[in-house]
Amino acid sequence: MKEEVEKALGDIRPALQADGGDIELVGVTEDGVVQVRLMGHCAGCPMSQMTLTHGVERHLKNVVPGVERVENVLA
């Protein structure tokens, strides 16, 4: 599943980079929790939780079977 998640993150990475941010895959647990790290402007953005929930999580759930949720892992 990790490879599928990484590919799916590649789909949305350009949009994050266009706003000065980025996303890094930290890991995927056996129960479908995708752990990511928001970087750049995304790391300190007050809208980062909305980006995770309505952007990243929604996309991953649509394209990668088994994804239950996405959580941001702080550095």
PyRosetta script that sets phi, psi and omega in degrees:
from pyrosetta import init, pose_from_sequence

init()
pose = pose_from_sequence("MKEEVEKALGDIRPALQADGGDIELVGVTEDGVVQVRLMGHCAGCPMSQMTLTHGVERHLKNVVPGVERVENVLA")
pose.set_psi(1, -29.9)
pose.set_omega(1, -176.5)
pose.set_phi(2, -59.0)
pose.set_psi(2, -40.7)
pose.set_omega(2, 179.7)
pose.set_phi(3, -65.3)
pose.set_psi(3, -39.2)
pose.set_omega(3, 178.7)
pose.set_phi(4, -65.3)
pose.set_psi(4, -40.4)
pose.set_omega(4, 179.2)
pose.set_phi(5, -65.2)
pose.set_psi(5, -44.2)
pose.set_omega(5, 179.8)
pose.set_phi(6, -60.4)
pose.set_psi(6, -42.0)
pose.set_omega(6, 178.2)
pose.set_phi(7, -63.7)
pose.set_psi(7, -43.0)
pose.set_omega(7, -179.9)
pose.set_phi(8, -65.8)
pose.set_psi(8, -36.3)
pose.set_omega(8, 176.2)
pose.set_phi(9, -64.7)
pose.set_psi(9, -32.0)
pose.set_omega(9, 176.7)
pose.set_phi(10, -62.1)
pose.set_psi(10, -27.1)
pose.set_omega(10, 178.1)
pose.set_phi(11, -68.0)
pose.set_psi(11, -36.0)
pose.set_omega(11, -175.3)
pose.set_phi(12, -102.1)
pose.set_psi(12, -11.5)
pose.set_omega(12, -179.3)
pose.set_phi(13, -55.5)
pose.set_psi(13, -43.3)
pose.set_omega(13, -179.4)
pose.set_phi(14, -58.0)
pose.set_psi(14, -35.4)
pose.set_omega(14, 179.0)
pose.set_phi(15, -67.1)
pose.set_psi(15, -39.9)
pose.set_omega(15, 178.0)
pose.set_phi(16, -67.8)
pose.set_psi(16, -41.5)
pose.set_omega(16, -179.9)
pose.set_phi(17, -66.0)
pose.set_psi(17, -32.0)
pose.set_omega(17, 178.4)
pose.set_phi(18, -63.2)
pose.set_psi(18, -26.0)
pose.set_omega(18, 177.9)
pose.set_phi(19, -98.3)
pose.set_psi(19, 11.9)
pose.set_omega(19, 177.4)
pose.set_phi(20, 86.0)
pose.set_psi(20, 14.9)
pose.set_omega(20, -179.6)
pose.set_phi(21, -119.6)
pose.set_psi(21, -171.6)
pose.set_omega(21, 176.5)
pose.set_phi(22, -166.5)
pose.set_psi(22, 174.0)
pose.set_omega(22, 179.5)
pose.set_phi(23, -140.5)
pose.set_psi(23, 140.8)
pose.set_omega(23, -179.7)
pose.set_phi(24, -124.8)
pose.set_psi(24, 133.6)
pose.set_omega(24, 175.8)
pose.set_phi(25, -78.7)
pose.set_psi(25, 122.9)
pose.set_omega(25, 178.1)
pose.set_phi(26, -92.7)
pose.set_psi(26, -43.6)
pose.set_omega(26, 179.6)
pose.set_phi(27, 179.7)
pose.set_psi(27, 171.4)
pose.set_omega(27, 176.4)
pose.set_phi(28, -132.4)
pose.set_psi(28, 124.2)
pose.set_omega(28, -179.4)
pose.set_phi(29, -83.5)
pose.set_psi(29, 165.4)
pose.set_omega(29, -179.7)
pose.set_phi(30, -64.5)
pose.set_psi(30, -25.0)
pose.set_omega(30, -179.9)
pose.set_phi(31, -94.3)
pose.set_psi(31, 17.3)
pose.set_omega(31, 171.2)
pose.set_phi(32, 86.3)
pose.set_psi(32, 18.5)
pose.set_omega(32, 177.0)
pose.set_phi(33, -92.2)
pose.set_psi(33, 121.2)
pose.set_omega(33, 178.7)
pose.set_phi(34, -94.5)
pose.set_psi(34, 122.7)
pose.set_omega(34, -179.9)
pose.set_phi(35, -103.9)
pose.set_psi(35, 123.7)
pose.set_omega(35, -178.3)
pose.set_phi(36, -128.5)
pose.set_psi(36, 164.6)
pose.set_omega(36, 174.2)
pose.set_phi(37, -125.7)
pose.set_psi(37, 120.0)
pose.set_omega(37, 174.8)
pose.set_phi(38, -80.9)
pose.set_psi(38, 138.1)
pose.set_omega(38, -175.8)
pose.set_phi(39, -129.0)
pose.set_psi(39, 169.5)
pose.set_omega(39, 178.8)
pose.set_phi(40, 64.7)
pose.set_psi(40, -141.4)
pose.set_omega(40, -179.4)
pose.set_phi(41, -62.8)
pose.set_psi(41, -26.7)
pose.set_omega(41, -179.6)
pose.set_phi(42, -65.8)
pose.set_psi(42, -30.8)
pose.set_omega(42, -175.8)
pose.set_phi(43, -62.6)
pose.set_psi(43, -37.3)
pose.set_omega(43, -177.0)
pose.set_phi(44, -107.3)
pose.set_psi(44, 6.1)
pose.set_omega(44, -175.7)
pose.set_phi(45, -73.9)
pose.set_psi(45, 133.2)
pose.set_omega(45, 178.1)
pose.set_phi(46, -66.0)
pose.set_psi(46, -15.4)
pose.set_omega(46, 179.5)
pose.set_phi(47, -96.4)
pose.set_psi(47, 8.3)
pose.set_omega(47, -174.0)
pose.set_phi(48, -61.9)
pose.set_psi(48, -37.1)
pose.set_omega(48, 179.2)
pose.set_phi(49, -65.8)
pose.set_psi(49, -37.5)
pose.set_omega(49, 177.4)
pose.set_phi(50, -67.0)
pose.set_psi(50, -40.1)
pose.set_omega(50, 177.0)
pose.set_phi(51, -60.1)
pose.set_psi(51, -44.6)
pose.set_omega(51, 179.3)
pose.set_phi(52, -62.6)
pose.set_psi(52, -48.8)
pose.set_omega(52, -174.6)
pose.set_phi(53, -73.7)
pose.set_psi(53, -51.1)
pose.set_omega(53, -173.0)
pose.set_phi(54, -90.6)
pose.set_psi(54, -13.3)
pose.set_omega(54, 178.5)
pose.set_phi(55, -109.2)
pose.set_psi(55, -70.5)
pose.set_omega(55, -174.0)
pose.set_phi(56, -66.0)
pose.set_psi(56, -54.3)
pose.set_omega(56, -176.6)
pose.set_phi(57, -61.6)
pose.set_psi(57, -44.4)
pose.set_omega(57, -179.8)
pose.set_phi(58, -60.0)
pose.set_psi(58, -45.5)
pose.set_omega(58, -179.5)
pose.set_phi(59, -63.6)
pose.set_psi(59, -46.5)
pose.set_omega(59, -178.5)
pose.set_phi(60, -62.7)
pose.set_psi(60, -42.5)
pose.set_omega(60, 178.8)
pose.set_phi(61, -62.8)
pose.set_psi(61, -32.8)
pose.set_omega(61, -179.5)
pose.set_phi(62, -74.8)
pose.set_psi(62, -30.4)
pose.set_omega(62, -173.1)
pose.set_phi(63, -112.1)
pose.set_psi(63, -15.7)
pose.set_omega(63, -178.9)
pose.set_phi(64, -122.4)
pose.set_psi(64, 109.0)
pose.set_omega(64, 178.4)
pose.set_phi(65, -61.6)
pose.set_psi(65, 136.6)
pose.set_omega(65, 176.4)
pose.set_phi(66, 99.3)
pose.set_psi(66, -8.3)
pose.set_omega(66, 177.8)
pose.set_phi(67, -75.4)
pose.set_psi(67, 123.6)
pose.set_omega(67, -179.4)
pose.set_phi(68, -98.0)
pose.set_psi(68, -43.0)
pose.set_omega(68, 178.6)
pose.set_phi(69, -161.5)
pose.set_psi(69, 166.8)
pose.set_omega(69, 179.0)
pose.set_phi(70, -122.8)
pose.set_psi(70, 134.0)
pose.set_omega(70, 176.5)
pose.set_phi(71, -129.6)
pose.set_psi(71, 145.2)
pose.set_omega(71, 179.2)
pose.set_phi(72, -87.2)
pose.set_psi(72, 127.8)
pose.set_omega(72, 178.4)
pose.set_phi(73, -102.2)
pose.set_psi(73, 119.2)
pose.set_omega(73, -179.1)
pose.set_phi(74, -75.4)
pose.set_psi(74, 147.8)
pose.set_omega(74, -177.3)
pose.set_phi(75, -60.9)
pose.dump_pdb("model.pdb")
